[in-house]
Every structure is written in C-alpha cells, then in structure tokens.
C-alpha cells in the first residue's frame, strides 16, 4: 500500500487578470494531487483557466482552482545584460550625430555641441570604463587637457561605487553631486507587449480617437526619430545603433500626465525600432526619478549598471 500524496491547499496566491503580460511563477496541482511549478509569462486569464507561456517552452493551461501559490517575478534578463557596462554606454554616441569621441585606450573623450540650449553630460564627459592604456595619473592629465581645450570643466563618467571611482578620488575627481543615472535595458518585443497590455487596460472614452490621435513621426535620417502625441503634449526620441534602440528625451506636459501618454510614446518608439530590426532597448533614468523608474519597471526595463559623473 502506498501513501497518498500530501494535500496542498489552494488559493494562496497573488495572481489575477492584472498579471497578464507579466512574468509569473505558479505552483499548481496535477491530476494525481502532486504540485508542480511553472515559470513564464501569463498570456491570458479567464474565468476558470490561466495560460502561462513557459520560459523556453510552450504554453501551459492551468485551472485557477488548482493554483496553490503564485506571484509575479522580475522579467527574465536579456542576454544583453551579460555585456560589459562600456559596451552598453558606447551606444550613447548614436543619440546625437554631432557628438565626437576620441579614444584614450578603451576610454572615450566625448564632445558634443549644446542641444536644446544646454550641454549634455553624456556627450561632454570622458567615458572611463576598462583600461585607458596608460597610468591613471597620465590619463587624468589627458582628460583635463582635452576639456580645457574646449573651455569646459573636466567630467568623467564612471560606474557608481566602482574601484575606478575610488582610485580617481586621490587625483582630485569627486562626485558631481547630482545626475546619478541607472542604465536600463529591456527586450524590445517584451517592452512593446507590456506597453500594449497597459494601454489596453486604460478606460475607453467615446472620444478616444480625438483624445489620442495618431502619433506624429519626424525621422531625422534612417536612424533617428522623434515622436509626438496630442500636438506635442508628449514627445520622445529614439536612435537606432545596429539592433540597439536608445530611448531619450521623453517629456510629458505636467498638466497631461497620468493619462498613459508616456506609455503611448514609448510604444510608438519601440514599434518604430522593432520595424527596423531593433531587439534591445536601452535608456538612462536618474536614480531619483521615481515616476520614471516606476514607468520603465512596468514595461520590463531592468537596471544594468548605474552611472556617476565626477568633476575634477
């Protein structure tokens, strides 16, 4: 005589229709009473069943009455998360065609004219990651001379709290004090699905077509685009560099926020990039921009590394 499977109480989960489009882990009962786990993206939630598209596998249909436990989990990291920080940051050059970069070993001395009336730190700082190819004190002297020639204060971009940041402190480079920014990545396809899921859940209005007219695209050559919605109430830009899509310049008029406009513009930019072969989206978001971090997190963006600017 064999022992019967130990019973598993059902219903203790954090799931529901809201997890459609999100990655979840679900423990559920099999017909013989044993429990098993499924990890993947919830693609539907009905009155009796949910369907999970397994990571690396096919769809699994689960009776809601058989769910033991379950919860949303972070999105699966893109393979691009395995690349070095420098290999992500070099794509900054694609954002602004007027930016120039002079190599210093694997460092880059970057210069870019003012954009919208101001200098951008990303375009006017030394990208200091990996090896400058000469002693650090000599590299610092080269950085100072380069930016002195431009009439600018020397800025160095490093990974926050890295050994290099610590090594630069005795040489006179200290944190600027603001502007720390997470570099975040997401799979274009996953982020676009999340955008569409969130937009589909917004309340529909009778004048929805008038309130959210078709996006206006302004292409600046084959690799750059600006998208606007509602007559410029919400705008954003993207730059294509191989199969990497950089998102930047996202602005929503304060009086028109919390209407899904930022998500609509991001979806437009992602769709534009996807149609041109982009597979990975990246962006910078300042660490104290809590609203932006929440928005990008809902779309599946995950922090790859954090940048800090040093002045010396």
C-alpha positions as CSV (number, residue, x, y, z in Angstrom):
1,X,0.0,0.0,0.0
2,X,1.4,3.4,-1.0
3,X,0.9,6.7,0.9
4,X,-1.5,9.2,-0.8
5,X,0.1,12.4,-1.9
6,X,0.2,15.1,0.8
7,X,-2.6,17.5,0.2
8,X,-1.7,21.1,-0.9
9,X,-4.1,23.9,0.0
10,X,-5.0,26.0,-3.0
11,X,-5.9,29.7,-3.4
12,X,-2.9,31.3,-1.6
13,X,-1.6,33.4,-4.5
14,X,-1.0,37.0,-5.7
15,X,-2.4,36.4,-9.2
16,X,-5.4,37.7,-11.2
17,X,-6.2,39.4,-14.5
18,X,-3.7,42.1,-13.7
19,X,-0.7,39.8,-14.3
20,X,-1.5,39.2,-18.0
21,X,1.7,40.2,-19.9
22,X,3.9,39.8,-16.8
23,X,6.3,37.1,-15.8
24,X,5.0,34.8,-13.0
25,X,5.8,31.7,-11.1
26,X,2.8,29.4,-10.5
27,X,2.6,26.3,-8.3
28,X,-0.4,24.2,-9.2
29,X,-1.9,20.8,-8.6
30,X,-1.6,17.9,-11.1
31,X,-4.4,15.4,-11.5
32,X,-2.6,12.9,-9.2
33,X,-2.5,15.5,-6.4
34,X,1.2,16.4,-6.7
35,X,2.2,20.0,-7.1
36,X,4.5,21.4,-9.8
37,X,5.8,24.9,-10.7
38,X,5.6,26.8,-14.0
39,X,7.7,29.8,-14.7
40,X,6.9,32.1,-17.7
41,X,4.7,34.9,-19.0
42,X,0.9,34.9,-18.2
43,X,-0.7,35.4,-21.6
44,X,-4.4,35.0,-20.6
45,X,-6.6,34.9,-17.5
46,X,-10.2,33.6,-17.9
47,X,-13.0,32.7,-15.6
48,X,-11.7,29.2,-15.0
49,X,-8.2,28.9,-16.5
50,X,-5.0,30.9,-17.0
51,X,-2.3,30.3,-19.6
52,X,1.4,30.6,-18.9
53,X,3.9,30.7,-21.8
54,X,6.9,28.9,-20.3
55,X,10.4,30.3,-20.4
56,X,11.9,28.3,-23.2
57,X,8.9,26.2,-23.7
58,X,5.3,26.1,-24.8
59,X,2.0,27.3,-23.2
60,X,0.6,25.6,-20.1
61,X,-3.1,25.9,-19.3
62,X,-3.8,25.8,-15.5
63,X,-7.2,25.6,-13.8
64,X,-7.4,28.6,-11.4
65,X,-9.0,26.3,-8.8
66,X,-5.7,24.2,-8.9
67,X,-3.4,27.1,-8.2
68,X,-1.6,26.6,-4.9
69,X,0.6,29.7,-4.8
70,X,1.8,32.2,-7.4
71,X,3.2,35.6,-7.7
72,X,4.7,38.0,-10.3
73,X,8.5,37.8,-10.6
74,X,11.1,40.0,-12.3
75,X,11.3,39.7,-16.1
76,X,13.9,37.4,-17.5
77,X,17.1,39.3,-18.1
78,X,18.0,39.9,-21.7
79,X,21.2,38.2,-22.9
80,X,22.5,41.7,-23.4
81,X,22.6,42.1,-19.6
82,X,25.7,40.0,-19.7
83,X,27.7,42.6,-21.7
84,X,30.1,45.0,-20.0
85,X,28.9,48.4,-19.0
86,X,31.2,50.1,-21.5
87,X,29.7,48.0,-24.3
88,X,26.3,49.5,-23.5
89,X,27.5,53.0,-22.9
90,X,29.2,53.3,-26.3
91,X,25.7,53.4,-27.8
92,X,25.3,57.0,-26.4
93,X,27.2,58.1,-29.5
94,X,24.2,57.2,-31.6
95,X,21.9,59.6,-29.8
96,X,23.5,62.8,-31.3
97,X,25.2,62.7,-34.7
98,X,27.2,65.8,-33.8
99,X,28.9,64.1,-30.9
100,X,32.6,63.2,-31.4
101,X,34.6,60.7,-29.4
102,X,38.4,60.5,-29.2
103,X,39.8,57.2,-27.8
104,X,42.1,57.0,-24.9
105,X,42.8,53.3,-24.6
106,X,39.2,52.0,-24.1
107,X,38.1,55.3,-22.6
108,X,36.4,57.8,-24.8
109,X,36.8,61.6,-24.6
110,X,33.5,62.9,-25.8
111,X,32.4,66.3,-27.0
112,X,29.0,67.5,-28.3
113,X,27.7,71.0,-29.0
114,X,24.8,72.3,-26.9
115,X,21.4,70.5,-27.6
116,X,18.2,72.5,-26.9
117,X,20.4,75.2,-25.4
118,X,22.5,73.1,-23.0
119,X,25.4,70.8,-22.9
120,X,24.6,67.2,-22.2
121,X,26.8,65.4,-19.7
122,X,26.7,62.2,-21.6
123,X,28.1,64.0,-24.6
124,X,30.7,66.0,-22.8
125,X,32.4,63.7,-20.4
126,X,35.1,61.1,-20.6
127,X,33.6,57.6,-20.6
128,X,36.0,56.0,-18.2
129,X,35.4,52.3,-18.2
130,X,38.0,49.5,-18.6
131,X,41.7,50.5,-19.4
132,X,42.9,53.9,-20.5
133,X,46.1,52.3,-21.8
134,X,48.4,54.4,-19.7
135,X,48.9,55.2,-15.9
136,X,45.8,56.6,-14.3
137,X,47.5,59.9,-13.4
138,X,48.5,60.4,-17.0
139,X,45.0,59.5,-18.2
140,X,43.6,62.1,-15.8
141,X,46.0,64.7,-17.2
142,X,44.9,63.9,-20.7
143,X,41.2,64.3,-19.7
144,X,41.9,67.7,-18.1
145,X,43.8,68.9,-21.1
146,X,41.1,67.8,-23.5
147,X,38.3,69.6,-21.8
148,X,40.4,72.6,-21.0
149,X,40.8,72.9,-24.8
150,X,37.1,73.1,-25.1
151,X,36.7,75.6,-22.3
152,X,34.8,73.1,-20.2
153,X,35.2,71.6,-16.7
154,X,36.6,68.1,-16.9
155,X,33.9,65.5,-16.3
156,X,34.4,61.7,-16.1
157,X,31.6,59.2,-16.3
158,X,32.2,56.0,-14.2
159,X,30.2,53.1,-12.8
160,X,28.9,54.3,-9.4
161,X,30.9,53.0,-6.4
162,X,33.3,51.2,-8.7
163,X,37.0,50.7,-7.9
164,X,37.8,53.3,-10.5
165,X,35.7,55.9,-8.8
166,X,37.7,55.2,-5.6
167,X,41.0,55.4,-7.5
168,X,40.1,58.8,-9.0
169,X,39.4,60.4,-5.7
170,X,43.0,61.0,-4.7
171,X,43.6,62.5,-8.1
172,X,41.0,65.2,-7.5
173,X,37.9,63.8,-9.1
174,X,34.8,63.9,-6.8
175,X,31.1,63.1,-7.5
176,X,29.3,66.0,-9.1
177,X,26.5,65.6,-6.5
178,X,23.6,65.0,-8.9
179,X,22.8,63.2,-12.1
180,X,23.5,59.6,-11.0
181,X,21.6,57.6,-13.5
182,X,20.6,53.9,-14.0
183,X,21.3,52.5,-17.4
184,X,18.3,50.2,-18.0
185,X,17.7,47.5,-20.7
186,X,14.7,45.6,-22.0
187,X,13.9,43.3,-24.9
188,X,12.1,45.5,-27.5
189,X,9.5,42.8,-28.1
190,X,8.8,42.3,-24.4
191,X,8.6,46.0,-23.6
192,X,6.3,46.6,-26.6
193,X,3.9,43.8,-25.4
194,X,3.9,45.4,-21.9
195,X,3.0,48.8,-23.4
196,X,0.1,47.4,-25.3
197,X,-1.1,45.5,-22.3
198,X,-1.1,48.6,-20.1
199,X,-2.7,50.7,-22.8
200,X,-5.4,48.1,-23.4
201,X,-6.3,48.3,-19.7
202,X,-6.9,52.1,-19.8
203,X,-10.5,53.2,-19.6
204,X,-12.0,53.8,-23.0
205,X,-13.7,57.1,-23.8
206,X,-16.2,57.8,-26.5
207,X,-13.9,60.4,-28.0
208,X,-10.7,58.3,-27.6
209,X,-9.7,58.8,-31.2
210,X,-9.8,62.5,-30.7
211,X,-8.1,62.4,-27.3
212,X,-5.2,60.2,-28.6
213,X,-4.7,60.9,-32.3
214,X,-2.2,59.0,-34.4
215,X,1.4,59.6,-33.5
216,X,3.4,62.2,-35.5
217,X,6.8,60.8,-36.6
218,X,9.6,63.1,-37.6
219,X,12.5,61.0,-39.0
220,X,16.0,62.5,-39.0
221,X,17.8,60.2,-41.4
222,X,17.4,56.4,-41.2
223,X,18.5,56.0,-37.6
224,X,16.7,58.8,-35.6
225,X,13.1,59.6,-35.0
226,X,11.1,62.0,-32.8
227,X,7.5,61.0,-31.9
228,X,4.9,63.4,-30.6
229,X,1.3,62.9,-29.4
230,X,-1.5,65.4,-28.7
231,X,0.0,68.2,-30.6
232,X,3.3,68.0,-28.7
233,X,1.9,67.4,-25.3
234,X,4.1,64.3,-25.1
235,X,7.3,63.7,-27.1
236,X,10.1,61.3,-27.2
237,X,13.1,60.3,-29.3
238,X,14.9,57.2,-30.3
239,X,18.2,56.3,-32.0
240,X,19.0,53.0,-33.7
241,X,22.5,51.7,-33.5
242,X,22.7,48.2,-35.0
243,X,20.0,46.3,-33.2
244,X,20.2,48.6,-30.1
245,X,17.5,51.2,-29.7
246,X,18.3,54.1,-27.4
247,X,15.3,56.0,-25.9
248,X,15.7,59.6,-24.8
249,X,14.1,63.0,-24.5
250,X,10.8,61.7,-23.1
251,X,8.7,64.6,-22.0
252,X,5.0,64.9,-21.0
253,X,3.4,68.2,-20.2
254,X,2.7,68.2,-16.4
255,X,-1.0,69.0,-16.9
256,X,-1.5,66.0,-19.1
257,X,0.3,63.3,-17.0
258,X,-1.3,60.1,-15.7
259,X,-3.2,59.6,-18.9
260,X,-0.9,57.0,-20.4
261,X,0.8,59.4,-22.8
262,X,4.3,58.4,-21.8
263,X,3.5,54.8,-22.4
264,X,1.9,55.6,-25.8
265,X,5.0,57.5,-26.9
266,X,7.3,54.7,-25.7
267,X,5.2,52.2,-27.6
268,X,5.5,54.3,-30.7
269,X,9.3,54.5,-30.4
270,X,9.6,50.8,-29.7
271,X,7.4,49.9,-32.7
272,X,9.5,52.2,-34.9
273,X,12.6,50.4,-33.7
274,X,11.2,46.9,-34.0
275,X,10.2,47.5,-37.6
276,X,13.9,48.3,-38.3
277,X,15.4,45.3,-36.5
278,X,15.9,46.6,-33.0
279,X,16.0,43.8,-30.4
280,X,17.3,45.6,-27.3
281,X,16.1,48.9,-25.9
282,X,18.2,51.0,-23.5
283,X,17.8,54.2,-21.7
284,X,19.2,56.3,-18.8
285,X,17.0,57.4,-16.0
286,X,18.2,59.4,-13.0
287,X,18.1,57.5,-9.7
288,X,15.8,60.0,-8.0
289,X,13.3,60.0,-10.9
290,X,10.8,57.7,-9.1
291,X,8.0,58.2,-11.5
292,X,10.2,57.3,-14.5
293,X,11.6,54.3,-12.7
294,X,8.1,53.0,-12.0
295,X,7.0,53.5,-15.6
296,X,10.0,51.7,-17.1
297,X,9.8,49.0,-14.5
298,X,6.3,48.2,-15.5
299,X,7.5,47.9,-19.1
300,X,10.2,45.4,-18.2
301,X,13.3,47.6,-18.1
302,X,15.9,46.3,-15.7
303,X,19.0,48.2,-14.4
304,X,22.2,47.0,-16.0
305,X,24.5,49.4,-14.1
306,X,24.5,52.9,-12.6
307,X,26.5,55.8,-13.9
308,X,28.1,58.7,-11.9
309,X,29.7,61.8,-13.1
310,X,32.9,63.0,-11.4
311,X,34.4,66.5,-11.7
312,X,38.0,67.5,-11.3
